[in-house]
Amino acid sequence: MKGLVYNGPRDVSVETVEDPRIEHPCDVLVKLTTTNICGSDLHMYEGRTNIEPGQVFGHENLGEVVAVGKAVSRVKTGDVVCLPFNISCGFCKNCERGLTAFCLTMNPGRAGAAYGYANMGPYRGGQAELLRVPYGDFNCLVLPEDAKEKEDDYVMLSDIFPTGWHATELAQLQPGESVVIYGAGPVGLLAAHSAMLKSAAKVMVVDRQPDRLALAESIGAIAIDDSKVDPVERVLDLTKGGADKGCECVGWQCHEPEHGHEVPNMTMNNLVQSVRATGRIGVVGVFVPQDPNSPDELAQQGELAFDFGTFFDKGLSMGSGQTNVKAYNRQQCELIHAGLAKPSFIVSHHLSLDEAPDAYAHFDRREDGWTKVLLNPAA
């Protein structure tokens, strides 16, 4: 089959790779029809992780079941399924508690496994024609009859819609509250969408990419361009003292607006300043234990110069970590099916798998209009 292979920093290519097969009686094989390029893929693409050459990227996957193992009883051949980026067993201590992002079975020695991602196990990603899904009965979300009609929406259930929602859950956002979201990439935009669905009274989104800020405004959020105004001052002005809640949707590779230099602690410290006393922050932007290639010495060791004194003085609290997709994807599926949620508003491009290397280059440069790329391996 064809798959998008990592060769080295900013070097990916479509190659012929070995077809996946049923390896365990609980496995499912899926023929992929849509697989997305995620912002977190760029960390690997840029050479900022220890991803090994030869790995196939892709953790936002949707397709049709073409084979099932002998022990699979719920999922059937022909089902259209969306696959959480978390690969989880369903029976370990963490999975039983609903913490499927921190499965203790699928990546021995580390809590959590995923498709085609650094340090998340040996599993090949889905930017390919076929994908092996371990423990298919547990991991496959079988989609309703409008799966093809709303495929662009349903594929977002693999990662970024649950992750955006998770940001608001970690922040404990309540109806009628205000929230500031740093980052208007796909996750930040879907955090804003989630906040709207939760009846937030005021949703503010901070970024500097005009196309992303326009999308935020299109769903009723207040766009704040941090290249033109001080975002903290703007938030304090709009909220008369600070947002009730805040969400970090950028991660450690955030850049200051004037020169584009990496400042890994910028969004975290801006959130401390932007959120009112006793408020709460949800962090879903990726932060890593080590980044030897970071220009920041602390970030090389996975550390930040965090404004903990102000954080403590204001009585703030914080939640962080990867998303337990299965905690949200079934309910979000119902919202899409009912026409109440439409996460596909962020989609900018539908491309073939062969066009993926060029798409990575455009997306990595944050070129105008490249907000979310969906790859269609069957095209």
KEKE-3310 file (N, C-alpha, C; in steps of 0.2 Angstrom, whole numbers, plus 5000, padded with zeros to 4 digits):
npx = (5004:5001:5010:5013:5028:5041:5056:5066:5070:5058:5056:5046:5038:5028:5027:5029:5023:5023:5008:4996:4990:4979:4984:4981:4967:4958:4959:4956:4954:4955:4950:4956:4947:4947:4960:4968:4980:4988:4991:5000:5007:5017:5027:5034:5037:5046:5057:5058:5056:5059:5055:5057:5065:5056:5044:5026:5016:5001:4987:4973:4960:4948:4937:4932:4928:4937:4941:4940:4946:4945:4940:4932:4917:4907:4910:4908:4912:4911:4906:4907:4919:4926:4942:4949:4963:4970:4976:4970:4967:4956:4954:4964:4969:4968:4961:4949:4944:4941:4952:4958:4968:4980:4983:4989:4993:4996:5008:5021:5030:5027:5013:5000:4996:4998:4993:5006:5015:5028:5036:5025:5022:5024:5015:5010:5005:4990:4990:4989:4984:4978:4974:4979:4969:4970:4961:4948:4934:4933:4940:4935:4924:4908:4900:4885:4871:4873:4886:4895:4890:4893:4906:4918:4915:4913:4926:4934:4931:4941:4952:4954:4942:4937:4948:4948:4936:4940:4950:4941:4934:4945:4947:4936:4925:4909:4892:4888:4900:4915:4929:4946:4955:4971:4978:4973:4973:4968:4964:4962:4952:4942:4941:4935:4923:4918:4916:4906:4896:4894:4888:4895:4897:4906:4918:4935:4948:4965:4977:4987:4986:4978:4968:4964:4959:4948:4940:4938:4930:4919:4911:4907:4916:4927:4940:4957:4971:4987:4998:4995:4989:4991:4988:4984:4981:4970:4961:4958:4952:4941:4934:4933:4943:4947:4947:4935:4939:4953:4961:4975:4981:4991:5005:5022:5030:5027:5027:5034:5026:5032:5046:5045:5052:5054:5046:5044:5037:5027:5013:5008:5011:5005:4992:4991:4991:4979:4968:4955:4957:4956:4952:4953:4963:4965:4975:4980:4988:5003:5016:5033:5043:5057:5066:5079:5082:5077:5078:5078:5085:5079:5068:5074:5075:5063:5057:5049:5050:5040:5027:5024:5022:5013:5003:5000:4997:4985:4977:4974:4970:4974:4972:4979:4985:4985:4970:4957:4950:4938:4930:4922:4919:4908:4896:4899:4898:4884:4880:4884:4877:4864:4865:4869:4882:4896:4911:4918:4920:4932:4940:4951:4957:4955:4964:4974:4983:4995:4998:5002:5015:5018:5008:5011:5022:5016:5007:5016:5023:5013:5005:4994:4977:4979:4972:4966:4970:4963:4966:4963:4965:4960:4958)
npy = (4994:5012:5024:5039:5043:5047:5054:5063:5079:5090:5082:5072:5058:5050:5033:5015:5004:4991:4981:4982:4969:4957:4955:4950:4943:4952:4963:4975:4979:4994:5002:5017:5032:5046:5056:5066:5080:5085:5098:5095:5085:5092:5095:5084:5083:5094:5090:5090:5080:5063:5055:5041:5039:5032:5029:5030:5044:5050:5052:5055:5048:5040:5028:5013:4998:4983:4971:4959:4953:4936:4937:4949:4956:4966:4977:4977:4971:4983:4993:5011:5019:5030:5034:5035:5045:5040:5024:5011:4999:4996:4989:4991:4999:5013:5014:5009:5019:5028:5035:5035:5040:5038:5024:5009:4998:4997:5003:4999:5003:5017:5028:5028:5027:5029:5032:5032:5042:5050:5042:5036:5022:5008:5009:5010:5025:5033:5040:5034:5020:5009:5003:4996:4992:4990:4981:4982:4982:4990:5002:5007:5019:5017:5025:5034:5033:5044:5045:5046:5058:5068:5067:5075:5082:5071:5065:5074:5069:5061:5067:5082:5089:5082:5086:5100:5102:5095:5105:5115:5107:5104:5117:5119:5125:5134:5137:5153:5159:5168:5165:5164:5159:5154:5153:5150:5139:5123:5116:5126:5133:5124:5122:5135:5133:5123:5129:5138:5129:5125:5136:5147:5164:5174:5172:5173:5173:5172:5175:5177:5175:5180:5172:5162:5170:5175:5164:5161:5173:5170:5161:5167:5171:5182:5190:5192:5200:5197:5203:5216:5221:5222:5206:5202:5215:5218:5207:5209:5222:5218:5210:5217:5215:5201:5185:5172:5159:5150:5144:5135:5132:5130:5126:5121:5127:5140:5157:5173:5188:5199:5196:5183:5174:5159:5157:5148:5149:5159:5159:5152:5161:5172:5168:5167:5180:5184:5178:5179:5181:5167:5160:5147:5137:5127:5116:5110:5111:5105:5100:5095:5082:5083:5093:5093:5101:5114:5132:5137:5136:5130:5124:5114:5104:5101:5111:5126:5144:5148:5159:5157:5163:5173:5165:5158:5168:5173:5163:5153:5139:5123:5112:5099:5090:5076:5071:5061:5053:5045:5049:5059:5057:5050:5057:5069:5065:5063:5076:5081:5073:5077:5090:5100:5103:5108:5104:5105:5117:5122:5117:5118:5112:5098:5085:5073:5058:5058:5071:5075:5078:5091:5097:5097:5105:5118:5120:5119:5131:5140:5146:5158:5153:5140:5131:5119:5103:5089:5073:5062:5046:5037:5044)
npz = (5000:4999:5008:5019:5022:5035:5032:5037:5045:5039:5028:5019:5011:4999:4999:4995:5006:5018:5019:5032:5043:5051:5067:5079:5088:5091:5083:5070:5053:5043:5029:5024:5021:5024:5031:5042:5041:5056:5067:5077:5071:5064:5073:5073:5060:5058:5064:5078:5087:5093:5083:5072:5056:5042:5049:5047:5046:5054:5064:5064:5059:5048:5041:5031:5038:5033:5037:5050:5066:5074:5087:5087:5090:5089:5080:5062:5046:5033:5041:5044:5052:5065:5072:5087:5091:5102:5106:5114:5127:5135:5146:5156:5172:5170:5158:5162:5171:5162:5156:5143:5136:5143:5143:5150:5144:5130:5126:5133:5147:5146:5149:5138:5121:5103:5085:5073:5080:5089:5102:5106:5105:5094:5083:5066:5057:5050:5038:5025:5015:5022:5039:5054:5068:5084:5097:5091:5094:5105:5102:5089:5084:5078:5065:5061:5049:5041:5038:5027:5021:5030:5032:5033:5045:5054:5054:5062:5075:5078:5085:5085:5088:5100:5107:5107:5115:5126:5131:5136:5146:5155:5159:5166:5161:5162:5158:5153:5157:5153:5142:5137:5123:5119:5104:5087:5079:5072:5084:5093:5087:5087:5101:5103:5096:5104:5116:5113:5110:5123:5129:5133:5138:5133:5121:5117:5106:5103:5092:5077:5064:5050:5042:5051:5062:5056:5054:5067:5071:5062:5069:5079:5089:5098:5090:5093:5088:5091:5086:5084:5095:5113:5120:5133:5139:5131:5133:5147:5146:5139:5148:5159:5169:5169:5161:5164:5162:5154:5140:5134:5118:5110:5113:5116:5106:5104:5097:5098:5092:5085:5079:5077:5085:5095:5110:5123:5135:5133:5130:5141:5152:5148:5149:5163:5166:5160:5165:5177:5195:5205:5194:5181:5171:5156:5148:5133:5122:5115:5126:5129:5136:5134:5122:5113:5102:5104:5104:5116:5132:5144:5139:5131:5141:5144:5152:5159:5161:5172:5177:5192:5204:5202:5198:5209:5218:5213:5215:5205:5196:5187:5173:5163:5149:5137:5127:5132:5121:5119:5130:5125:5112:5107:5112:5105:5092:5091:5092:5080:5071:5074:5069:5076:5079:5069:5065:5054:5049:5049:5038:5025:5014:5003:4998:4988:4994:4987:4986:4999:5003:4998:5004:5018:5018:5014:5025:5036:5034:5038:5029:5021:5021:5023:5033:5038:5033:5024:5019:5006:5004:4995:4984)
capx = (5000:5005:5009:5017:5034:5045:5063:5070:5067:5054:5056:5041:5037:5024:5031:5026:5025:5020:5001:4995:4987:4976:4989:4978:4960:4954:4961:4951:4958:4951:4952:4955:4944:4949:4965:4970:4986:4987:4996:5005:5012:5022:5032:5038:5039:5051:5063:5058:5055:5064:5052:5062:5064:5052:5037:5021:5012:4994:4983:4966:4958:4941:4937:4928:4931:4937:4942:4940:4948:4940:4937:4928:4910:4903:4911:4907:4914:4907:4905:4911:4922:4931:4946:4952:4970:4972:4976:4969:4965:4949:4954:4968:4966:4967:4955:4943:4942:4940:4958:4961:4975:4985:4982:4995:4994:4998:5014:5024:5035:5024:5006:4998:4999:4994:4995:5011:5017:5034:5036:5018:5022:5026:5010:5010:5000:4985:4991:4990:4978:4975:4976:4977:4966:4970:4955:4943:4927:4934:4943:4931:4917:4904:4896:4878:4870:4875:4893:4898:4887:4896:4913:4922:4913:4915:4933:4936:4931:4947:4957:4954:4935:4937:4954:4946:4932:4944:4952:4936:4933:4950:4946:4930:4920:4902:4888:4888:4906:4920:4935:4950:4959:4977:4979:4967:4974:4962:4962:4960:4946:4937:4939:4930:4916:4915:4914:4900:4891:4893:4884:4899:4895:4910:4924:4940:4953:4971:4982:4989:4985:4971:4963:4962:4955:4942:4936:4935:4924:4913:4907:4904:4921:4930:4947:4962:4977:4992:5003:4992:4987:4993:4982:4982:4977:4963:4956:4957:4947:4934:4931:4933:4947:4950:4942:4934:4943:4958:4963:4981:4980:4997:5010:5029:5033:5024:5031:5032:5023:5036:5051:5044:5056:5051:5046:5040:5032:5023:5006:5006:5012:4999:4985:4991:4989:4973:4962:4954:4959:4952:4950:4956:4966:4965:4981:4980:4994:5008:5023:5036:5048:5064:5067:5086:5083:5074:5083:5077:5089:5075:5064:5078:5074:5055:5055:5047:5050:5032:5025:5020:5021:5007:4998:4998:4994:4978:4973:4972:4971:4975:4972:4983:4986:4981:4963:4954:4945:4932:4926:4918:4918:4901:4892:4900:4895:4877:4879:4885:4872:4858:4866:4871:4890:4899:4918:4922:4920:4939:4943:4953:4959:4954:4969:4975:4988:5001:4999:5003:5022:5018:5003:5015:5026:5012:5004:5021:5024:5007:5003:4987:4972:4980:4970:4966:4971:4961:4969:4959:4969:4957:4957)
capy = (5000:5018:5028:5045:5041:5052:5053:5067:5085:5093:5078:5066:5056:5044:5027:5009:5001:4984:4981:4980:4963:4955:4952:4948:4941:4958:4968:4977:4983:4999:5006:5024:5037:5053:5056:5073:5083:5088:5103:5091:5082:5097:5095:5078:5085:5099:5087:5092:5074:5058:5050:5037:5038:5026:5029:5033:5048:5051:5050:5058:5043:5038:5024:5008:4991:4978:4964:4959:4947:4931:4939:4955:4954:4972:4980:4973:4973:4988:4999:5017:5021:5035:5030:5040:5044:5036:5017:5009:4992:4996:4985:4993:5003:5020:5014:5008:5025:5033:5039:5031:5043:5035:5017:5006:4991:4997:5006:4997:5008:5023:5029:5031:5025:5033:5030:5036:5047:5049:5040:5033:5015:5006:5009:5014:5030:5032:5044:5028:5017:5004:5004:4991:4995:4985:4981:4986:4983:4996:5008:5010:5023:5016:5031:5034:5032:5050:5046:5049:5065:5072:5064:5080:5083:5065:5064:5078:5066:5057:5071:5089:5091:5081:5090:5107:5101:5094:5111:5118:5103:5105:5124:5118:5131:5134:5141:5160:5162:5170:5161:5166:5154:5156:5149:5149:5133:5119:5114:5132:5135:5119:5124:5140:5130:5119:5134:5141:5124:5125:5142:5153:5171:5178:5168:5177:5169:5176:5173:5183:5173:5183:5167:5159:5174:5176:5158:5162:5177:5167:5157:5172:5173:5189:5189:5196:5199:5199:5207:5223:5224:5217:5202:5203:5221:5217:5203:5213:5227:5215:5206:5221:5212:5195:5180:5167:5153:5151:5138:5135:5128:5132:5122:5124:5130:5147:5162:5180:5191:5204:5193:5176:5169:5154:5159:5143:5151:5165:5158:5150:5167:5177:5165:5168:5187:5185:5175:5182:5178:5160:5156:5141:5136:5121:5116:5105:5112:5100:5101:5088:5081:5085:5095:5095:5106:5120:5137:5139:5131:5127:5120:5108:5099:5101:5116:5133:5149:5149:5164:5153:5167:5176:5160:5156:5174:5174:5157:5150:5131:5121:5105:5098:5083:5073:5070:5055:5055:5041:5052:5064:5057:5048:5063:5074:5062:5064:5083:5082:5070:5081:5096:5105:5104:5107:5106:5105:5124:5124:5114:5122:5108:5091:5083:5066:5056:5059:5078:5076:5081:5098:5100:5098:5111:5124:5120:5121:5138:5144:5150:5160:5149:5133:5130:5111:5098:5083:5069:5056:5041:5033:5048)
capz = (5000:4999:5015:5019:5026:5037:5030:5041:5046:5033:5022:5019:5004:4998:4997:4995:5013:5019:5021:5038:5043:5057:5071:5085:5086:5092:5078:5064:5047:5040:5023:5025:5016:5026:5036:5042:5044:5062:5069:5081:5066:5062:5078:5071:5053:5059:5067:5085:5091:5091:5078:5068:5049:5040:5052:5043:5050:5054:5069:5063:5054:5047:5035:5031:5040:5028:5040:5058:5069:5076:5093:5086:5090:5088:5073:5056:5039:5030:5045:5043:5059:5066:5076:5092:5091:5107:5106:5121:5128:5137:5153:5162:5177:5168:5153:5166:5173:5156:5155:5138:5133:5147:5143:5153:5141:5123:5125:5139:5150:5146:5149:5132:5114:5097:5078:5070:5084:5093:5109:5107:5103:5087:5078:5060:5056:5045:5031:5021:5012:5026:5045:5059:5074:5090:5101:5087:5097:5110:5099:5084:5084:5072:5063:5059:5042:5037:5039:5021:5019:5035:5033:5035:5052:5059:5055:5068:5081:5079:5089:5087:5091:5107:5111:5109:5120:5132:5134:5140:5151:5159:5162:5169:5158:5163:5154:5155:5158:5148:5141:5132:5120:5115:5098:5083:5075:5072:5090:5096:5084:5090:5108:5103:5094:5110:5121:5110:5111:5130:5130:5135:5137:5129:5119:5114:5103:5102:5086:5072:5057:5048:5040:5057:5066:5052:5056:5074:5070:5059:5073:5085:5094:5097:5087:5096:5084:5096:5082:5083:5102:5119:5121:5140:5140:5127:5137:5153:5144:5137:5153:5165:5175:5167:5159:5170:5161:5149:5136:5130:5112:5105:5115:5118:5100:5102:5094:5099:5086:5081:5075:5076:5089:5099:5117:5125:5141:5132:5131:5148:5156:5146:5152:5170:5167:5157:5168:5184:5201:5206:5188:5179:5164:5153:5143:5128:5117:5116:5129:5129:5142:5131:5115:5112:5096:5105:5105:5123:5136:5148:5135:5130:5146:5145:5158:5157:5166:5173:5182:5197:5209:5201:5197:5216:5221:5210:5217:5199:5195:5180:5171:5157:5147:5131:5127:5132:5115:5120:5135:5122:5104:5106:5113:5100:5086:5092:5091:5073:5068:5075:5066:5081:5079:5062:5066:5047:5046:5048:5033:5019:5008:5002:4994:4988:4998:4984:4987:5006:5005:4997:5009:5024:5017:5015:5032:5041:5033:5040:5023:5022:5018:5024:5040:5039:5027:5024:5014:5004:5001:4989:4978)
cpx = (5004:5004:5014:5022:5038:5052:5068:5067:5064:5055:5052:5040:5032:5027:5027:5028:5021:5013:5000:4990:4984:4982:4987:4970:4956:4955:4956:4956:4953:4954:4951:4952:4946:4954:4968:4977:4985:4993:5002:5010:5018:5028:5037:5041:5045:5057:5063:5056:5060:5060:5057:5060:5061:5045:5032:5017:5005:4990:4975:4963:4951:4941:4932:4931:4931:4939:4942:4943:4943:4937:4933:4921:4905:4904:4911:4910:4909:4905:4910:4913:4926:4935:4950:4960:4973:4971:4975:4966:4958:4949:4959:4965:4964:4961:4949:4940:4941:4946:4961:4967:4981:4985:4989:4997:4998:5004:5019:5030:5032:5017:5004:5001:4995:4997:5000:5014:5023:5033:5029:5017:5024:5021:5010:5004:4995:4985:4994:4984:4974:4978:4974:4975:4966:4964:4950:4937:4928:4935:4939:4925:4913:4900:4889:4877:4872:4883:4897:4896:4891:4903:4918:4921:4916:4922:4937:4935:4937:4952:4954:4947:4935:4943:4952:4941:4935:4947:4947:4934:4939:4950:4940:4925:4913:4898:4888:4894:4910:4926:4939:4954:4965:4978:4973:4969:4968:4959:4959:4953:4940:4936:4934:4923:4913:4913:4907:4894:4889:4890:4889:4897:4899:4916:4928:4945:4959:4975:4984:4989:4978:4966:4960:4957:4949:4938:4934:4929:4918:4909:4905:4909:4924:4937:4951:4968:4983:4998:5001:4991:4990:4987:4980:4978:4970:4958:4954:4951:4941:4930:4930:4937:4950:4945:4941:4938:4948:4960:4970:4981:4985:5003:5017:5032:5030:5029:5029:5030:5028:5042:5050:5048:5052:5052:5041:5035:5027:5016:5004:5006:5006:4993:4985:4989:4982:4967:4962:4956:4953:4950:4954:4958:4967:4971:4981:4985:5000:5014:5026:5041:5055:5063:5074:5087:5080:5080:5083:5080:5084:5070:5067:5077:5067:5053:5053:5049:5043:5031:5021:5018:5014:5001:4995:4994:4987:4974:4970:4973:4971:4974:4976:4983:4983:4974:4961:4948:4938:4928:4921:4916:4910:4896:4893:4897:4887:4876:4880:4879:4865:4859:4867:4878:4892:4907:4921:4922:4928:4943:4944:4954:4957:4959:4970:4981:4995:5003:5001:5010:5021:5013:5007:5019:5022:5010:5010:5023:5018:5005:4995:4982:4973:4978:4969:4965:4968:4963:4964:4963:4966:4956:4962)
cpy = (5006:5021:5034:5043:5047:5050:5057:5074:5088:5089:5072:5064:5050:5038:5021:5006:4995:4985:4979:4973:4962:4952:4948:4947:4947:4964:4969:4980:4988:5002:5013:5028:5044:5052:5063:5074:5087:5093:5100:5087:5086:5097:5089:5080:5090:5096:5088:5086:5069:5053:5047:5038:5032:5025:5033:5037:5047:5048:5052:5054:5041:5034:5018:5001:4986:4971:4965:4953:4943:4933:4946:4953:4960:4975:4975:4975:4977:4994:5005:5019:5026:5032:5036:5039:5040:5028:5014:5002:4991:4992:4987:4997:5010:5019:5013:5014:5030:5037:5036:5034:5041:5028:5014:5000:4992:5000:5005:5002:5015:5023:5032:5029:5029:5030:5035:5042:5046:5047:5037:5026:5014:5006:5013:5019:5029:5036:5039:5025:5012:5005:4998:4994:4990:4986:4985:4987:4989:5003:5011:5013:5022:5022:5030:5034:5038:5051:5048:5056:5070:5070:5069:5082:5077:5064:5068:5075:5061:5060:5078:5092:5089:5085:5097:5107:5100:5100:5114:5114:5104:5112:5124:5124:5129:5138:5148:5163:5164:5166:5164:5160:5156:5151:5148:5144:5129:5117:5120:5134:5130:5120:5130:5138:5126:5124:5137:5136:5124:5132:5147:5159:5175:5173:5172:5172:5174:5172:5179:5181:5175:5178:5164:5163:5175:5170:5159:5167:5174:5163:5161:5173:5180:5188:5194:5195:5202:5202:5214:5226:5219:5213:5202:5209:5221:5213:5206:5218:5224:5212:5210:5217:5205:5190:5175:5161:5154:5144:5139:5130:5129:5127:5125:5128:5137:5152:5169:5184:5195:5201:5186:5171:5165:5157:5154:5144:5156:5164:5156:5157:5172:5175:5167:5176:5188:5183:5178:5178:5172:5157:5150:5140:5129:5121:5109:5105:5107:5103:5095:5088:5083:5088:5098:5100:5113:5125:5139:5134:5127:5122:5113:5102:5099:5106:5122:5138:5152:5154:5161:5158:5171:5171:5158:5162:5175:5168:5153:5142:5129:5114:5104:5091:5081:5071:5063:5055:5051:5044:5057:5062:5054:5053:5068:5071:5063:5072:5084:5079:5074:5088:5102:5107:5103:5109:5107:5112:5126:5121:5118:5118:5101:5089:5075:5064:5058:5067:5080:5080:5089:5101:5101:5104:5118:5125:5122:5128:5143:5148:5152:5155:5142:5131:5123:5107:5092:5079:5063:5051:5037:5037:5047)
cpz = (5000:5006:5015:5025:5028:5036:5035:5041:5039:5027:5023:5012:5004:4995:4998:5002:5014:5022:5028:5038:5050:5061:5077:5084:5087:5088:5073:5059:5044:5034:5024:5020:5018:5031:5036:5044:5050:5064:5073:5077:5064:5067:5076:5064:5053:5062:5075:5090:5089:5086:5073:5060:5047:5043:5047:5048:5050:5059:5069:5057:5054:5041:5036:5033:5034:5030:5047:5060:5072:5083:5093:5085:5088:5082:5068:5050:5036:5034:5044:5050:5059:5072:5081:5091:5096:5106:5113:5122:5131:5144:5158:5167:5175:5163:5157:5169:5168:5154:5149:5135:5137:5148:5146:5149:5134:5121:5132:5141:5149:5146:5142:5126:5109:5091:5076:5073:5088:5100:5111:5105:5096:5081:5072:5060:5050:5039:5026:5018:5017:5033:5050:5065:5079:5094:5097:5090:5102:5106:5093:5086:5078:5071:5061:5052:5038:5037:5033:5019:5024:5037:5036:5042:5056:5059:5061:5074:5083:5084:5090:5090:5098:5111:5112:5115:5127:5135:5138:5146:5157:5163:5166:5167:5160:5159:5157:5157:5152:5148:5136:5130:5116:5110:5094:5077:5075:5079:5094:5094:5086:5097:5108:5101:5100:5115:5119:5112:5119:5133:5134:5133:5132:5127:5115:5112:5101:5097:5082:5065:5055:5046:5046:5061:5062:5054:5063:5074:5067:5063:5080:5090:5093:5095:5090:5092:5089:5092:5082:5090:5107:5120:5128:5141:5137:5131:5143:5152:5143:5142:5159:5171:5174:5165:5164:5169:5155:5146:5133:5124:5107:5107:5115:5112:5099:5101:5096:5092:5082:5077:5074:5080:5094:5106:5121:5131:5139:5133:5138:5153:5154:5149:5159:5171:5164:5161:5175:5190:5203:5200:5187:5172:5162:5148:5139:5123:5120:5120:5130:5134:5140:5124:5114:5107:5098:5106:5112:5128:5141:5144:5132:5135:5148:5151:5155:5163:5167:5178:5188:5203:5208:5200:5204:5219:5219:5212:5211:5200:5188:5179:5165:5155:5140:5132:5128:5127:5117:5126:5131:5115:5103:5107:5107:5093:5086:5090:5083:5069:5068:5072:5070:5082:5072:5063:5059:5045:5046:5042:5027:5013:5008:4996:4993:4992:4994:4984:4994:5007:5004:5002:5016:5024:5018:5022:5037:5040:5036:5035:5023:5018:5020:5032:5042:5033:5028:5018:5012:5001:4995:4983:4972)
residu = (MET:LYS:GLY:LEU:VAL:TYR:ASN:GLY:PRO:ARG:ASP:VAL:SER:VAL:GLU:THR:VAL:GLU:ASP:PRO:ARG:ILE:GLU:HIS:PRO:CYS:ASP:VAL:LEU:VAL:LYS:LEU:THR:THR:THR:ASN:ILE:CYS:GLY:SER:ASP:LEU:HIS:MET:TYR:GLU:GLY:ARG:THR:ASN:ILE:GLU:PRO:GLY:GLN:VAL:PHE:GLY:HIS:GLU:ASN:LEU:GLY:GLU:VAL:VAL:ALA:VAL:GLY:LYS:ALA:VAL:SER:ARG:VAL:LYS:THR:GLY:ASP:VAL:VAL:CYS:LEU:PRO:PHE:ASN:ILE:SER:CYS:GLY:PHE:CYS:LYS:ASN:CYS:GLU:ARG:GLY:LEU:THR:ALA:PHE:CYS:LEU:THR:MET:ASN:PRO:GLY:ARG:ALA:GLY:ALA:ALA:TYR:GLY:TYR:ALA:ASN:MET:GLY:PRO:TYR:ARG:GLY:GLY:GLN:ALA:GLU:LEU:LEU:ARG:VAL:PRO:TYR:GLY:ASP:PHE:ASN:CYS:LEU:VAL:LEU:PRO:GLU:ASP:ALA:LYS:GLU:LYS:GLU:ASP:ASP:TYR:VAL:MET:LEU:SER:ASP:ILE:PHE:PRO:THR:GLY:TRP:HIS:ALA:THR:GLU:LEU:ALA:GLN:LEU:GLN:PRO:GLY:GLU:SER:VAL:VAL:ILE:TYR:GLY:ALA:GLY:PRO:VAL:GLY:LEU:LEU:ALA:ALA:HIS:SER:ALA:MET:LEU:LYS:SER:ALA:ALA:LYS:VAL:MET:VAL:VAL:ASP:ARG:GLN:PRO:ASP:ARG:LEU:ALA:LEU:ALA:GLU:SER:ILE:GLY:ALA:ILE:ALA:ILE:ASP:ASP:SER:LYS:VAL:ASP:PRO:VAL:GLU:ARG:VAL:LEU:ASP:LEU:THR:LYS:GLY:GLY:ALA:ASP:LYS:GLY:CYS:GLU:CYS:VAL:GLY:TRP:GLN:CYS:HIS:GLU:PRO:GLU:HIS:GLY:HIS:GLU:VAL:PRO:ASN:MET:THR:MET:ASN:ASN:LEU:VAL:GLN:SER:VAL:ARG:ALA:THR:GLY:ARG:ILE:GLY:VAL:VAL:GLY:VAL:PHE:VAL:PRO:GLN:ASP:PRO:ASN:SER:PRO:ASP:GLU:LEU:ALA:GLN:GLN:GLY:GLU:LEU:ALA:PHE:ASP:PHE:GLY:THR:PHE:PHE:ASP:LYS:GLY:LEU:SER:MET:GLY:SER:GLY:GLN:THR:ASN:VAL:LYS:ALA:TYR:ASN:ARG:GLN:GLN:CYS:GLU:LEU:ILE:HIS:ALA:GLY:LEU:ALA:LYS:PRO:SER:PHE:ILE:VAL:SER:HIS:HIS:LEU:SER:LEU:ASP:GLU:ALA:PRO:ASP:ALA:TYR:ALA:HIS:PHE:ASP:ARG:ARG:GLU:ASP:GLY:TRP:THR:LYS:VAL:LEU:LEU:ASN:PRO:ALA:ALA)
# end
